[in-house]
């Protein structure tokens, strides 16, 4: 079960950290990822992280600005977002795989496909004003 939180209204240039409470996940689940969806647009891959946190990968639009991390003791995955832009406005979702892929390494083809994630949180709104 996943539950994303931490969204809000921010000014451009600001920072925000999202949290994903990920109860029930184990190393057998595989990678955990963040996606976002803006009105009228397709769901966009942002970042993925393996179980130990040693392997991460980012979508081109957020590379260098967003950082994904996790604290398994707290069953939580984070998305630190810096240098926010108005185009970052969207509903942000955390997602987890169920087939074990990405347990050790997330840099493989398909890591960015929303259809390959079995579990989704409810989403949290992030709005960035200019």
Secondary structure, 3 states (H helix, E strand, C coil): CEEEECCEEEECCCCEEEEEEECCCCHHHCCEEEEEECCCCCCEEEEEECCCCCCEEECCCCCCCEEEEEEHHHCEEEEEECCCCHHHCEEEEEEECCCCCCCCCCCCCCCCCHHHCCEECCCEEEEEEC
